[in-house]
């Protein structure tokens, strides 16, 4: 099922024109993040070469998602705004107030009873103002968004730290506080300092025991816990096509671990497949029709050092050693060796090694 289909049809009809206008005003090729940001300026006439990390810019996101704990105050504020309905599509997801204890059914029943007043309030307000309501047990907010609402090229805010998960479908999705969500729902400008851009070029493909999670773990080792602060991490390169849409979402979801504003991938066939698998054939077709607009411009991909602020792209993340598990070789139950230097360590090495044609020479096993 495609939600908000009229909004999506209008979006894909206008997106190329907005990107072309931005490219002309900025006067240079654009990264994917820039295309999406410039296409969502609050006023189209405000297009100019904004300075990354310095200028504050007003945006108009496409939608809002709220989890049950933060939605309470947000909806109270929205009610006081005097609006008859949300200015953009919005949803409430009842998942955070469910405590994992005895099992799904028991825990949902317990949460429904103990939080009945909260849930009744959220549902009644949602019904009154045309906000989508996902009851307890309907799913975790960031996964529900990925399966139903995220779309390539879009921009959304969510009152949940896992909101960047939607970057797996090529969306600029940013976690915010309740007050920011209310600004968007009332149709006001949403202000954000123009993010810096960290480009990460992926080459090769994931093989063996390597998983998408290893990509972000490797990147976290490069950037550290604050290396992505006030920046959008944009992945590009031939290696992105080998990662599934859900794998891309995992990588984007964990971008918060390095302090990134959000993360995103360019549109490709894996995203189209996921959209169709989740009943959104129209969205997949619309995105495919403007595919060149849903990736960084060719000049950016050819010479990334001229267009990105970060240098992570210079350390391309490769994967391909079918003989290593998380880049760790085990010699015995108590001794862990690194194929790189043979030094003894007592922990996992969370890194990926370059592809090689033969085993590293030390017994490798995926089992613990």
Buried (B, 14 or more C-beta within 10 A) or exposed (E): EBBBEEBBBEBBEEBBEBBBBBBEEBEEBBBBBBBBBBBBBBEBEEBEEBEBBEEEBBBBBBBBBBBBBBBBBBBEBBEEEEBEEBBBBBBBBBBBBBEEEEEEEEBBEBBBEEBEEBBEBBBEBBEEBEBBBBBBBEBBBBBBBBBBBBBBBBBBBBBBEBBBBBBBBBBBBBBBEBEBBBBBBBEBBBEBBBBBBBBBBBBBBBEBBBBBBBBBBBBBBBBEEEBBBBBBBBBBBEBBEBBBBBBBBBBBBBBBBBBBBBBBBBBBEBBBEBBBEBEBEBBBEBBBEBBEBBBBBEEBBEEBEEBBBBEBBEEBBBBBBBBBBBBBBBEEEEEBBBBEEEEEEEEBBBBBBEBEEEBBEBEBEEEE
